[in-house]
């Protein structure tokens, strides 16, 4: 039996988004220490970058604190924002993403990774 030990700092989560609608969602970030849950403290981090890639490794979309598409807030709150026009530039389908946070004390820390699915909406 094969055993695996995940030594990554990041958590793996799947995301589902609408392809042609404004994305403005809060993600509440918590971690477990012992038996207690704590809000993730973004105080030491001034930046974040989320890269979405297709199966060939080509970047299809990027989020960053530099353009305001990611904000890190108190209370473990991370916000993702893209306009409907930006979301419509990506073809519907499943991609991979990774999100890194960084600051002067911590130059680059893996935070989230996983699959992101862009759903095509059908207008009535």
N, C-alpha and C positions, 0 to 999 in steps of 0.2 A: 504494500500500500504506500503510495506516494504521500509524503507530508510536506506541507508548505508553511513557511513562517513569513508573514508579511512584515517587512521592516520599513515600509514606506511611511513617511510622516503624513501623507495625505489620506483623506477618506474617499472611498469610491461611492458615487451616487449617480443614478441616471436622472437626466432632466428631459422634460418634454415641453416644447414651446410651439406657439403658433407662428407659422412662417411669415405671414403678411399682416400681422397686427403688432402694435406697439408692445414691447416687452418692458414692464416696469414692476419687478418683483423683488420682495425682500426675502432673504434667506437668513433665518435665525440660527446662529452657530453656537453649539454647545459641545462640551466634552465631559467625559466621565472620569473622575479620579476617585478610586476606591468605590464607594457606593453613592457618591454625591455627584450631581450634575452641576456644571459651572458654565456661565456665559463665556465665550471666547473673548479675550481682551485684545482688541486691535490697536491698543495704545502704542505699542512699539513698532507698528507697521504704518508706513506712509504711502505705500503703493501696492497695487495688485494688477495682474495681467491674466486674462483668460484667453486661451487660444483654442479655436475649433478647427480641426483638420479632417480632410476626407481620407479614404482608405489609402490613397497614394502619398499622403503626408503633406499635401498642399493646404495652406491656411485658407479657409473659406470665410472666417469671421474672427475678429479679435475685439475683446473688451479690455478697457484699461481705466485706471483712475485719471490718467492724463487727459482723456477726452470726455470724462464724466460718465462713461458707460458702466463704471463700477464705483461705488462709494462704500467706504468702511466707516461704520458708525459705532457709537457706544452701545452697550447692551448686547454685543455679539451680533450686530446687524450688518449684513452685507447686501447691497442693492445692485441688481443688474438692470440696465436700461439700454434699449435700442429703439429707434423710431420704426414705424411700420415700413418705411422705405428701406431702411437698413436690413430689417428682418426679411424683406421680400427679395433681397439679393442672393440669398442662399436657397438652393434647390431643396425641395422637401426630401427627407430621408434621414438616415442615421449616420452620425459622425462621432468622433472621439474629441474630448476636451480635456484640458488641464488648466488649473488655476493656481498661480503662485502669488504669494504675498511677500513684500520686502520692506526693509527699512534700514536705517543706518547701523543698527545693532545686528540685524539679521538680513544679510544681503539677498538671500533668496530661499524661501521656505515653501515646499510643496504643500498645498492646502486641500484642494478638491480635484478629482479626476473622474472620468467615466464616459458614458455614452450620452449624447444629446440628440434627441429626435425632433426634427422640424416637421410639423404637421401642416399639410395643405388645407386651408379652409375653403369651404364651399359656400358661396353667397346664395341666398334665396331670392 
